[in-house]
Amino acid sequence: MDPFRILFPRGPFSMSGTLVAPIETGGTEFVPVPPDGQHRRIANMQQMIHRYLDDIVDSGTSLLGEYTHRLERQLGTRWGNRYGVATSSGTESLHFSLRIAGVGPGDEVIVPNMTFVSTAFAVNAAHAVPVFVDVEPGSWLISPEAIRRAITPRTKAIIPVHLYGQVADMDDIMALADEHGLAVIEDCAQAHDATYHGRPAGSFGDFGCFSMWVGKNIGGLDDGGFVIVRDEQNLVAMQRMHNLGRDRTVRYLHHCWGTRSRLSELNAAILDYQLSMLTHWNVQRRMIAKAYDRAFAQLPLQTPTVLPGREHVYYKYAVHTEHAAELESYLKDRGISTERIYPYLLSEQPAFADLPHRVEPTPVACANNSKLLCLPIYPELTYGEQQLVIAGVVSFFGNRV
Ligand SMILES: Cc1ncc(COP(=O)(O)O)c(C=O)c1O
């Protein structure tokens, strides 16, 4: 029997990824497999979110209240001797970090060509020039050698992106930064709790910038982010920059430029809870990755390369195949949605026709970005759905030989 004829009852999904208490639909109904689990995660938290909202309305404090302080305390504890500041997004976290690091007009900042556009837009927002460099084959992480080749007297900072949930080569990157006196701003938007020789993403550079957009390994109701900073000076600077340049306790005294970019109390409450679930959820992501690795081992496709000393957190499970486009539509026809991350390199984005930037040769990124396809991987993906994904990929390649 064609596995895709299996009909799935619609129902809520447990945190552990098993289908629970199917809702009576008056018959069975085909439920497509979404590319990410954000809607299910929020649906699972619905009652909790309503309780948080009641509590926040009762308290009369919707910003910088007890939930934000609790979240920031938890961030500081989790990242050891560092401090956490909750912000409105990963994009603004990067932008503020660059400004606080002293990046400004005329400076160059090195970023990978294969990343989400925010990594580069943050550099433009700081009135500096992003320089797009190549990635490593297999891991698709920024190449230290490409960084070295791109450094000029104008280079001020490096933004390594811990793409798909795996930490870039921080030993080599920090050594380069030390050698050339550069700031390092880690883009950890996809790497909550990913580690490199036991140390978490965000604990290497001057700043660790995280997104808590709803679709990330932890995410609020909508947009959100946080920054991990190294010392009290940067803590004060970050707290001022996301709050119109003022301290949290004095309302009309503005010490420096700043903007309104705070996390809402509702998102802080949701994220404080989710942070306590993160270890467990990442284990579930790794278990699914292991099942995919095993099932695809004999197929002519490349599963994600986990580099030595890394603990991957699989924000995305990106397979590399010459047939990515055909596989994408084959799975789509069977109700399985996948994602191309990223279908366009930064150097191909129309936005940069008008924005300052510089492009280094990026042959690895150019030759491979269209061959990467991200399969569904999230804690709420049911066992049955994982089997469907596996059956889909296996039958696609089976039909080709
Ligand atoms: C690599 C990368 N950098 C930066 C961002 C920006 O984060 P946000 O969407 O929270 O602004 C994202 C995510 O969206 C991302 O994936």
The ligand as an SDF file (V2000), in Angstrom:
LIG
                    3D

 16 16  0  0  0  0  0  0  0  0999 V2000
   20.6760   33.3790   10.7670 C   0  0  0  0  0  0  0  0  0  0  0  0
   19.6640   34.3930   11.2300 C   0  0  0  0  0  0  0  0  0  0  0  0
   20.0830   35.6060   11.5950 N   0  0  0  0  0  0  0  0  0  0  0  0
   19.2380   36.5480   12.0400 C   0  0  0  0  0  0  0  0  0  0  0  0
   17.8900   36.2860   12.1390 C   0  0  0  0  0  0  0  0  0  0  0  0
   16.9790   37.4010   12.5580 C   0  0  0  0  0  0  0  0  0  0  0  0
   16.2180   37.1290   13.6930 O   0  0  0  0  0  0  0  0  0  0  0  0
   14.7660   37.7790   13.8400 P   0  0  0  0  0  0  0  0  0  0  0  0
   13.8810   37.1530   12.8520 O   0  0  0  0  0  0  0  0  0  0  0  0
   14.3890   37.4800   15.2580 O   0  0  0  0  0  0  0  0  0  0  0  0
   14.9040   39.2480   13.6280 O   0  0  0  0  0  0  0  0  0  0  0  0
   17.3930   35.0230   11.7870 C   0  0  0  0  0  0  0  0  0  0  0  0
   15.9920   34.6140   11.9040 C   0  0  0  0  0  0  0  0  0  0  0  0
   15.0150   34.9810   11.5630 O   0  0  0  0  0  0  0  0  0  0  0  0
   18.3120   34.0480   11.3110 C   0  0  0  0  0  0  0  0  0  0  0  0
   17.8900   32.8310   10.9520 O   0  0  0  0  0  0  0  0  0  0  0  0
  1  2  1  0
  2  3  1  0
  2 15  2  0
  3  4  2  0
  4  5  1  0
  5  6  1  0
  5 12  2  0
  6  7  1  0
  7  8  1  0
  8  9  2  0
  8 10  1  0
  8 11  1  0
 12 13  1  0
 12 15  1  0
 13 14  2  0
 15 16  1  0
M  END
$$$$
